[in-house]
């Protein structure tokens, strides 16, 4: 789970395949929380995982509301999900 200022903003399953996003509909909160969550996902993977959102049941992660924030944080679209650019990996 990714919490930003006490708000659940994203859920990432242990294998990284299931990625669910819980962002508010309105700005500026959507952008603020989305950017913070994306930065946390990019820097907070102690196990070295570099991909997320591969098992999208309804809307692929690459077309979701979190997509621009993930790209800004260093992820790149890869299939239905995202992969952290090698230069951005913290491992």
Biopython code that builds the backbone (N, CA, C, O; Angstrom):
import numpy as np
from Bio.PDB.StructureBuilder import StructureBuilder

atoms = [
    (1, "UNK", "N", (0.843, -1.177, 0.000)),
    (1, "UNK", "CA", (0.000, 0.000, 0.000)),
    (1, "UNK", "C", (0.887, 1.238, 0.000)),
    (1, "UNK", "O", (1.955, 1.262, 0.611)),
    (2, "UNK", "N", (0.420, 2.251, -0.693)),
    (2, "UNK", "CA", (1.127, 3.522, -0.696)),
    (2, "UNK", "C", (0.211, 4.551, -0.045)),
    (2, "UNK", "O", (-0.866, 4.857, -0.555)),
    (3, "UNK", "N", (0.659, 5.076, 1.088)),
    (3, "UNK", "CA", (-0.079, 6.109, 1.800)),
    (3, "UNK", "C", (0.649, 7.432, 1.634)),
    (3, "UNK", "O", (1.869, 7.502, 1.784)),
    (4, "UNK", "N", (-0.103, 8.477, 1.324)),
    (4, "UNK", "CA", (0.448, 9.824, 1.229)),
    (4, "UNK", "C", (-0.413, 10.720, 2.099)),
    (4, "UNK", "O", (-1.613, 10.857, 1.860)),
    (5, "UNK", "N", (0.186, 11.323, 3.094)),
    (5, "UNK", "CA", (-0.538, 12.182, 4.036)),
    (5, "UNK", "C", (-1.763, 11.470, 4.617)),
    (5, "UNK", "O", (-2.812, 12.080, 4.823)),
    (6, "UNK", "N", (-1.609, 10.179, 4.874)),
    (6, "UNK", "CA", (-2.687, 9.396, 5.467)),
    (6, "UNK", "C", (-3.744, 8.916, 4.486)),
    (6, "UNK", "O", (-4.711, 8.277, 4.901)),
    (7, "UNK", "N", (-3.592, 9.203, 3.201)),
    (7, "UNK", "CA", (-4.551, 8.784, 2.179)),
    (7, "UNK", "C", (-4.006, 7.588, 1.414)),
    (7, "UNK", "O", (-2.867, 7.608, 0.947)),
    (8, "UNK", "N", (-4.819, 6.551, 1.288)),
    (8, "UNK", "CA", (-4.435, 5.413, 0.452)),
    (8, "UNK", "C", (-4.453, 5.893, -0.994)),
    (8, "UNK", "O", (-5.509, 6.266, -1.504)),
    (9, "UNK", "N", (-3.307, 5.889, -1.660)),
    (9, "UNK", "CA", (-3.235, 6.364, -3.038)),
    (9, "UNK", "C", (-3.019, 5.237, -4.030)),
    (9, "UNK", "O", (-3.403, 5.358, -5.193)),
    (10, "UNK", "N", (-2.412, 4.144, -3.593)),
    (10, "UNK", "CA", (-2.169, 3.026, -4.500)),
    (10, "UNK", "C", (-1.995, 1.739, -3.709)),
    (10, "UNK", "O", (-1.580, 1.741, -2.550)),
    (11, "UNK", "N", (-2.329, 0.634, -4.383)),
    (11, "UNK", "CA", (-2.096, -0.696, -3.835)),
    (11, "UNK", "C", (-1.320, -1.472, -4.884)),
    (11, "UNK", "O", (-1.715, -1.527, -6.048)),
    (12, "UNK", "N", (-0.230, -2.063, -4.472)),
    (12, "UNK", "CA", (0.594, -2.888, -5.341)),
    (12, "UNK", "C", (0.670, -4.270, -4.708)),
    (12, "UNK", "O", (1.116, -4.411, -3.569)),
    (13, "UNK", "N", (0.236, -5.292, -5.444)),
    (13, "UNK", "CA", (0.271, -6.648, -4.900)),
    (13, "UNK", "C", (1.720, -7.071, -4.668)),
    (13, "UNK", "O", (2.633, -6.483, -5.246)),
    (14, "UNK", "N", (1.937, -8.078, -3.833)),
    (14, "UNK", "CA", (3.309, -8.501, -3.530)),
    (14, "UNK", "C", (4.139, -8.851, -4.772)),
    (14, "UNK", "O", (5.353, -8.644, -4.779)),
    (15, "UNK", "N", (3.502, -9.375, -5.808)),
    (15, "UNK", "CA", (4.259, -9.705, -7.017)),
    (15, "UNK", "C", (4.335, -8.548, -8.009)),
    (15, "UNK", "O", (4.981, -8.667, -9.050)),
    (16, "UNK", "N", (3.678, -7.426, -7.694)),
    (16, "UNK", "CA", (3.726, -6.248, -8.544)),
    (16, "UNK", "C", (2.778, -6.262, -9.722)),
    (16, "UNK", "O", (2.669, -5.265, -10.437)),
    (17, "UNK", "N", (2.086, -7.375, -9.942)),
    (17, "UNK", "CA", (1.227, -7.496, -11.119)),
    (17, "UNK", "C", (-0.065, -6.696, -10.986)),
    (17, "UNK", "O", (-0.509, -6.063, -11.944)),
    (18, "UNK", "N", (-0.662, -6.724, -9.809)),
    (18, "UNK", "CA", (-1.917, -6.003, -9.586)),
    (18, "UNK", "C", (-1.595, -4.625, -9.033)),
    (18, "UNK", "O", (-0.940, -4.500, -7.998)),
    (19, "UNK", "N", (-2.053, -3.603, -9.719)),
    (19, "UNK", "CA", (-1.774, -2.227, -9.337)),
    (19, "UNK", "C", (-3.082, -1.450, -9.376)),
    (19, "UNK", "O", (-3.671, -1.262, -10.441)),
    (20, "UNK", "N", (-3.528, -1.004, -8.216)),
    (20, "UNK", "CA", (-4.773, -0.248, -8.129)),
    (20, "UNK", "C", (-4.470, 1.152, -7.605)),
    (20, "UNK", "O", (-3.628, 1.340, -6.727)),
    (21, "UNK", "N", (-5.174, 2.120, -8.165)),
    (21, "UNK", "CA", (-4.927, 3.514, -7.832)),
    (21, "UNK", "C", (-6.167, 4.132, -7.214)),
    (21, "UNK", "O", (-7.285, 3.898, -7.671)),
    (22, "UNK", "N", (-5.958, 4.932, -6.159)),
    (22, "UNK", "CA", (-7.050, 5.601, -5.450)),
    (22, "UNK", "C", (-6.708, 7.085, -5.312)),
    (22, "UNK", "O", (-6.323, 7.550, -4.239)),
    (23, "UNK", "N", (-6.853, 7.807, -6.400)),
    (23, "UNK", "CA", (-6.553, 9.238, -6.396)),
    (23, "UNK", "C", (-7.850, 10.036, -6.381)),
    (23, "UNK", "O", (-8.856, 9.590, -6.933)),
    (24, "UNK", "N", (-7.839, 11.210, -5.756)),
    (24, "UNK", "CA", (-9.012, 12.075, -5.805)),
    (24, "UNK", "C", (-9.250, 12.554, -7.240)),
    (24, "UNK", "O", (-8.326, 12.588, -8.053)),
    (25, "UNK", "N", (-10.490, 12.921, -7.538)),
    (25, "UNK", "CA", (-10.841, 13.365, -8.884)),
    (25, "UNK", "C", (-10.375, 14.776, -9.191)),
    (25, "UNK", "O", (-10.176, 15.123, -10.356)),
    (26, "UNK", "N", (-10.202, 15.579, -8.182)),
    (26, "UNK", "CA", (-9.934, 17.000, -8.401)),
    (26, "UNK", "C", (-8.491, 17.384, -8.124)),
    (26, "UNK", "O", (-7.802, 16.799, -7.289)),
    (27, "UNK", "N", (-8.071, 18.402, -8.870)),
    (27, "UNK", "CA", (-6.784, 19.035, -8.636)),
    (27, "UNK", "C", (-6.968, 20.109, -7.572)),
    (27, "UNK", "O", (-8.073, 20.638, -7.446)),
    (28, "UNK", "N", (-5.979, 20.444, -6.829)),
    (28, "UNK", "CA", (-4.583, 20.031, -6.959)),
    (28, "UNK", "C", (-4.257, 18.736, -6.230)),
    (28, "UNK", "O", (-3.131, 18.246, -6.313)),
    (29, "UNK", "N", (-5.237, 18.173, -5.513)),
    (29, "UNK", "CA", (-4.958, 16.975, -4.719)),
    (29, "UNK", "C", (-4.551, 15.785, -5.574)),
    (29, "UNK", "O", (-3.667, 15.022, -5.183)),
    (30, "UNK", "N", (-5.179, 15.612, -6.736)),
    (30, "UNK", "CA", (-4.828, 14.480, -7.585)),
    (30, "UNK", "C", (-3.356, 14.531, -7.971)),
    (30, "UNK", "O", (-2.654, 13.525, -7.864)),
    (31, "UNK", "N", (-2.887, 15.674, -8.414)),
    (31, "UNK", "CA", (-1.486, 15.800, -8.811)),
    (31, "UNK", "C", (-0.525, 15.668, -7.651)),
    (31, "UNK", "O", (0.506, 15.006, -7.766)),
    (32, "UNK", "N", (-0.848, 16.282, -6.550)),
    (32, "UNK", "CA", (0.030, 16.237, -5.380)),
    (32, "UNK", "C", (0.171, 14.814, -4.861)),
    (32, "UNK", "O", (1.283, 14.350, -4.610)),
    (33, "UNK", "N", (-0.950, 14.119, -4.699)),
    (33, "UNK", "CA", (-0.907, 12.757, -4.187)),
    (33, "UNK", "C", (-0.331, 11.791, -5.221)),
    (33, "UNK", "O", (0.414, 10.878, -4.867)),
    (34, "UNK", "N", (-0.672, 11.987, -6.494)),
    (34, "UNK", "CA", (-0.155, 11.117, -7.548)),
    (34, "UNK", "C", (1.357, 11.203, -7.680)),
    (34, "UNK", "O", (2.035, 10.184, -7.809)),
    (35, "UNK", "N", (1.882, 12.423, -7.648)),
    (35, "UNK", "CA", (3.337, 12.599, -7.741)),
    (35, "UNK", "C", (4.063, 11.981, -6.541)),
    (35, "UNK", "O", (5.091, 11.321, -6.695)),
    (36, "UNK", "N", (3.519, 12.202, -5.364)),
    (36, "UNK", "CA", (4.153, 11.657, -4.158)),
    (36, "UNK", "C", (4.124, 10.128, -4.173)),
    (36, "UNK", "O", (5.108, 9.487, -3.804)),
    (37, "UNK", "N", (3.013, 9.549, -4.593)),
    (37, "UNK", "CA", (2.908, 8.091, -4.652)),
    (37, "UNK", "C", (3.872, 7.517, -5.688)),
    (37, "UNK", "O", (4.515, 6.498, -5.437)),
    (38, "UNK", "N", (3.976, 8.159, -6.844)),
    (38, "UNK", "CA", (4.883, 7.677, -7.886)),
    (38, "UNK", "C", (6.341, 7.745, -7.425)),
    (38, "UNK", "O", (7.120, 6.827, -7.681)),
    (39, "UNK", "N", (6.702, 8.829, -6.749)),
    (39, "UNK", "CA", (8.074, 8.932, -6.220)),
    (39, "UNK", "C", (8.332, 7.834, -5.194)),
    (39, "UNK", "O", (9.417, 7.252, -5.164)),
    (40, "UNK", "N", (7.345, 7.552, -4.360)),
    (40, "UNK", "CA", (7.509, 6.493, -3.359)),
    (40, "UNK", "C", (7.695, 5.136, -4.034)),
    (40, "UNK", "O", (8.528, 4.340, -3.603)),
    (41, "UNK", "N", (6.933, 4.870, -5.080)),
    (41, "UNK", "CA", (7.075, 3.603, -5.793)),
    (41, "UNK", "C", (8.440, 3.501, -6.472)),
    (41, "UNK", "O", (9.024, 2.419, -6.529)),
    (42, "UNK", "N", (8.943, 4.601, -6.979)),
    (42, "UNK", "CA", (10.237, 4.589, -7.660)),
    (42, "UNK", "C", (11.403, 4.403, -6.691)),
    (42, "UNK", "O", (12.421, 3.813, -7.053)),
    (43, "UNK", "N", (11.263, 4.892, -5.484)),
    (43, "UNK", "CA", (12.395, 4.835, -4.556)),
    (43, "UNK", "C", (12.213, 3.852, -3.416)),
    (43, "UNK", "O", (13.166, 3.579, -2.685)),
    (44, "UNK", "N", (11.038, 3.324, -3.250)),
    (44, "UNK", "CA", (10.763, 2.508, -2.074)),
    (44, "UNK", "C", (10.664, 1.029, -2.305)),
    (44, "UNK", "O", (9.932, 0.345, -1.589)),
    (45, "UNK", "N", (11.378, 0.508, -3.285)),
    (45, "UNK", "CA", (11.324, -0.926, -3.550)),
    (45, "UNK", "C", (12.580, -1.608, -3.019)),
    (45, "UNK", "O", (13.550, -1.775, -3.759)),
    (46, "UNK", "N", (12.575, -2.002, -1.759)),
    (46, "UNK", "CA", (13.788, -2.603, -1.184)),
    (46, "UNK", "C", (14.162, -3.925, -1.824)),
    (46, "UNK", "O", (15.321, -4.335, -1.750)),
    (47, "UNK", "N", (13.194, -4.616, -2.463)),
    (47, "UNK", "CA", (13.512, -5.897, -3.079)),
    (47, "UNK", "C", (13.992, -5.752, -4.514)),
    (47, "UNK", "O", (14.262, -6.755, -5.175)),
    (48, "UNK", "N", (14.104, -4.527, -5.008)),
    (48, "UNK", "CA", (14.618, -4.305, -6.344)),
    (48, "UNK", "C", (13.596, -4.471, -7.451)),
    (48, "UNK", "O", (13.966, -4.464, -8.626)),
    (49, "UNK", "N", (12.318, -4.620, -7.116)),
    (49, "UNK", "CA", (11.288, -4.764, -8.136)),
    (49, "UNK", "C", (11.280, -3.518, -9.007)),
    (49, "UNK", "O", (11.345, -2.398, -8.500)),
    (50, "UNK", "N", (11.199, -3.711, -10.306)),
    (50, "UNK", "CA", (11.222, -2.568, -11.206)),
    (50, "UNK", "C", (10.025, -2.532, -12.151)),
    (50, "UNK", "O", (9.980, -1.685, -13.044)),
    (51, "UNK", "N", (9.060, -3.425, -11.978)),
    (51, "UNK", "CA", (7.884, -3.405, -12.838)),
    (51, "UNK", "C", (6.622, -3.474, -11.994)),
    (51, "UNK", "O", (6.624, -4.007, -10.884)),
    (52, "UNK", "N", (5.538, -2.922, -12.545)),
    (52, "UNK", "CA", (4.261, -2.944, -11.836)),
    (52, "UNK", "C", (3.106, -2.856, -12.815)),
    (52, "UNK", "O", (3.255, -2.352, -13.928)),
    (53, "UNK", "N", (1.952, -3.352, -12.388)),
    (53, "UNK", "CA", (0.724, -3.213, -13.147)),
    (53, "UNK", "C", (0.570, -4.107, -14.350)),
    (53, "UNK", "O", (-0.030, -3.690, -15.341)),
    (54, "UNK", "N", (1.086, -5.319, -14.308)),
    (54, "UNK", "CA", (1.012, -6.199, -15.471)),
    (54, "UNK", "C", (-0.305, -6.957, -15.567)),
    (54, "UNK", "O", (-0.702, -7.343, -16.667)),
    (55, "UNK", "N", (-0.987, -7.179, -14.466)),
    (55, "UNK", "CA", (-2.237, -7.954, -14.477)),
    (55, "UNK", "C", (-3.419, -7.025, -14.271)),
    (55, "UNK", "O", (-4.075, -7.053, -13.230)),
    (56, "UNK", "N", (-3.680, -6.209, -15.266)),
    (56, "UNK", "CA", (-4.762, -5.240, -15.137)),
    (56, "UNK", "C", (-6.070, -5.873, -15.584)),
    (56, "UNK", "O", (-6.215, -6.271, -16.739)),
    (57, "UNK", "N", (-7.021, -5.964, -14.661)),
    (57, "UNK", "CA", (-8.306, -6.590, -14.951)),
    (57, "UNK", "C", (-9.172, -5.714, -15.844)),
    (57, "UNK", "O", (-9.781, -6.218, -16.788)),
    (58, "UNK", "N", (-9.242, -4.435, -15.574)),
    (58, "UNK", "CA", (-10.125, -3.556, -16.321)),
    (58, "UNK", "C", (-9.367, -2.552, -17.183)),
    (58, "UNK", "O", (-9.421, -2.621, -18.410)),
    (59, "UNK", "N", (-8.662, -1.623, -16.548)),
    (59, "UNK", "CA", (-7.961, -0.567, -17.262)),
    (59, "UNK", "C", (-6.456, -0.779, -17.114)),
    (59, "UNK", "O", (-5.944, -0.790, -15.995)),
    (60, "UNK", "N", (-5.744, -0.949, -18.226)),
    (60, "UNK", "CA", (-4.290, -1.106, -18.105)),
    (60, "UNK", "C", (-3.666, 0.100, -17.400)),
    (60, "UNK", "O", (-4.101, 1.238, -17.579)),
    (61, "UNK", "N", (-2.654, -0.172, -16.609)),
    (61, "UNK", "CA", (-1.981, 0.892, -15.853)),
    (61, "UNK", "C", (-1.470, 1.998, -16.768)),
    (61, "UNK", "O", (-1.450, 3.166, -16.378)),
    (62, "UNK", "N", (-1.056, 1.641, -17.981)),
    (62, "UNK", "CA", (-0.504, 2.642, -18.889)),
    (62, "UNK", "C", (-1.549, 3.644, -19.355)),
    (62, "UNK", "O", (-1.198, 4.688, -19.905)),
    (63, "UNK", "N", (-2.827, 3.345, -19.144)),
    (63, "UNK", "CA", (-3.880, 4.280, -19.521)),
    (63, "UNK", "C", (-4.604, 4.848, -18.303)),
    (63, "UNK", "O", (-5.599, 5.557, -18.453)),
    (64, "UNK", "N", (-4.125, 4.550, -17.119)),
    (64, "UNK", "CA", (-4.766, 5.009, -15.895)),
    (64, "UNK", "C", (-4.356, 6.418, -15.492)),
    (64, "UNK", "O", (-3.472, 7.027, -16.094)),
    (65, "UNK", "N", (-5.024, 6.919, -14.455)),
    (65, "UNK", "CA", (-4.763, 8.290, -13.977)),
    (65, "UNK", "C", (-3.382, 8.460, -13.372)),
    (65, "UNK", "O", (-2.881, 9.580, -13.277)),
    (66, "UNK", "N", (-2.769, 7.373, -12.967)),
    (66, "UNK", "CA", (-1.446, 7.444, -12.352)),
    (66, "UNK", "C", (-0.323, 7.479, -13.394)),
    (66, "UNK", "O", (0.816, 7.805, -13.062)),
    (67, "UNK", "N", (-0.635, 7.151, -14.636)),
    (67, "UNK", "CA", (0.374, 7.017, -15.688)),
    (67, "UNK", "C", (1.294, 8.235, -15.828)),
    (67, "UNK", "O", (2.512, 8.056, -15.833)),
    (68, "UNK", "N", (0.774, 9.466, -15.941)),
    (68, "UNK", "CA", (1.708, 10.581, -16.124)),
    (68, "UNK", "C", (2.638, 10.799, -14.925)),
    (68, "UNK", "O", (3.772, 11.250, -15.091)),
    (69, "UNK", "N", (2.166, 10.485, -13.741)),
    (69, "UNK", "CA", (2.986, 10.661, -12.545)),
    (69, "UNK", "C", (4.088, 9.601, -12.481)),
    (69, "UNK", "O", (5.202, 9.884, -12.038)),
    (70, "UNK", "N", (3.772, 8.378, -12.927)),
    (70, "UNK", "CA", (4.785, 7.321, -12.960)),
    (70, "UNK", "C", (5.879, 7.654, -13.969)),
    (70, "UNK", "O", (7.063, 7.466, -13.689)),
    (71, "UNK", "N", (5.489, 8.144, -15.131)),
    (71, "UNK", "CA", (6.478, 8.536, -16.143)),
    (71, "UNK", "C", (7.372, 9.650, -15.601)),
    (71, "UNK", "O", (8.590, 9.622, -15.776)),
    (72, "UNK", "N", (6.763, 10.618, -14.950)),
    (72, "UNK", "CA", (7.521, 11.727, -14.362)),
    (72, "UNK", "C", (8.530, 11.237, -13.318)),
    (72, "UNK", "O", (9.596, 11.830, -13.150)),
    (73, "UNK", "N", (8.180, 10.138, -12.611)),
    (73, "UNK", "CA", (9.041, 9.600, -11.557)),
    (73, "UNK", "C", (10.115, 8.656, -12.089)),
    (73, "UNK", "O", (10.932, 8.154, -11.318)),
    (74, "UNK", "N", (10.124, 8.409, -13.408)),
    (74, "UNK", "CA", (11.178, 7.579, -13.973)),
    (74, "UNK", "C", (10.734, 6.249, -14.540)),
    (74, "UNK", "O", (11.570, 5.488, -15.026)),
    (75, "UNK", "N", (9.443, 5.939, -14.495)),
    (75, "UNK", "CA", (8.945, 4.696, -15.077)),
    (75, "UNK", "C", (8.698, 4.899, -16.562)),
    (75, "UNK", "O", (8.491, 6.021, -17.024)),
    (76, "UNK", "N", (8.724, 3.794, -17.305)),
    (76, "UNK", "CA", (8.354, 3.849, -18.711)),
    (76, "UNK", "C", (7.279, 2.790, -18.960)),
    (76, "UNK", "O", (7.270, 1.736, -18.324)),
    (77, "UNK", "N", (6.384, 3.083, -19.884)),
    (77, "UNK", "CA", (5.337, 2.132, -20.240)),
    (77, "UNK", "C", (5.973, 0.883, -20.829)),
    (77, "UNK", "O", (6.921, 0.958, -21.612)),
    (78, "UNK", "N", (5.432, -0.274, -20.435)),
    (78, "UNK", "CA", (5.929, -1.550, -20.926)),
    (78, "UNK", "C", (4.767, -2.532, -20.909)),
    (78, "UNK", "O", (4.378, -3.015, -19.846)),
    (79, "UNK", "N", (4.216, -2.827, -22.065)),
    (79, "UNK", "CA", (3.027, -3.671, -22.128)),
    (79, "UNK", "C", (1.880, -2.958, -21.439)),
    (79, "UNK", "O", (1.700, -1.757, -21.642)),
    (80, "UNK", "N", (1.098, -3.659, -20.629)),
    (80, "UNK", "CA", (-0.005, -3.016, -19.926)),
    (80, "UNK", "C", (0.428, -2.283, -18.663)),
    (80, "UNK", "O", (-0.371, -1.573, -18.050)),
    (81, "UNK", "N", (1.687, -2.450, -18.271)),
    (81, "UNK", "CA", (2.165, -1.859, -17.022)),
    (81, "UNK", "C", (3.322, -0.908, -17.221)),
    (81, "UNK", "O", (3.456, -0.274, -18.268)),
    (82, "UNK", "N", (4.150, -0.817, -16.209)),
    (82, "UNK", "CA", (5.294, 0.080, -16.224)),
    (82, "UNK", "C", (6.533, -0.647, -15.735)),
    (82, "UNK", "O", (6.459, -1.594, -14.952)),
    (83, "UNK", "N", (7.658, -0.181, -16.213)),
    (83, "UNK", "CA", (8.947, -0.688, -15.762)),
    (83, "UNK", "C", (9.791, 0.526, -15.415)),
    (83, "UNK", "O", (9.771, 1.529, -16.130)),
    (84, "UNK", "N", (10.527, 0.436, -14.326)),
    (84, "UNK", "CA", (11.408, 1.524, -13.933)),
    (84, "UNK", "C", (12.606, 1.530, -14.862)),
    (84, "UNK", "O", (13.237, 0.496, -15.083)),
    (85, "UNK", "N", (12.918, 2.694, -15.404)),
    (85, "UNK", "CA", (14.069, 2.819, -16.296)),
    (85, "UNK", "C", (15.323, 2.369, -15.566)),
    (85, "UNK", "O", (15.507, 2.719, -14.400)),
    (86, "UNK", "N", (16.192, 1.603, -16.219)),
    (86, "UNK", "CA", (17.400, 1.117, -15.540)),
    (86, "UNK", "C", (18.204, 2.208, -14.855)),
    (86, "UNK", "O", (18.755, 1.972, -13.780)),
    (87, "UNK", "N", (18.286, 3.378, -15.435)),
    (87, "UNK", "CA", (19.074, 4.451, -14.819)),
    (87, "UNK", "C", (18.431, 4.972, -13.551)),
    (87, "UNK", "O", (19.094, 5.626, -12.746)),
    (88, "UNK", "N", (17.137, 4.690, -13.356)),
    (88, "UNK", "CA", (16.415, 5.159, -12.177)),
    (88, "UNK", "C", (16.417, 4.149, -11.048)),
    (88, "UNK", "O", (16.051, 4.493, -9.924)),
    (89, "UNK", "N", (16.817, 2.909, -11.310)),
    (89, "UNK", "CA", (16.790, 1.861, -10.296)),
    (89, "UNK", "C", (17.700, 2.230, -9.137)),
    (89, "UNK", "O", (18.800, 2.746, -9.336)),
    (90, "UNK", "N", (17.237, 1.965, -7.938)),
    (90, "UNK", "CA", (17.981, 2.315, -6.735)),
    (90, "UNK", "C", (18.696, 1.104, -6.149)),
    (90, "UNK", "O", (19.120, 1.150, -4.995)),
    (91, "UNK", "N", (18.844, 0.009, -6.919)),
    (91, "UNK", "CA", (19.468, -1.196, -6.407)),
    (91, "UNK", "C", (20.918, -1.260, -6.732)),
    (91, "UNK", "O", (21.591, -2.223, -6.366)),
]
sb = StructureBuilder()
sb.init_structure("model")
sb.init_model(0)
sb.init_chain("A")
sb.init_seg("    ")
for serial, (resi, resn, name, xyz) in enumerate(atoms, 1):
    if name == "N":
        sb.init_residue(resn, " ", resi, " ")
    sb.init_atom(name, np.array(xyz, "f"), 0.0, 1.0, " ", f" {name:<3s}", serial, name[0])
structure = sb.get_structure()
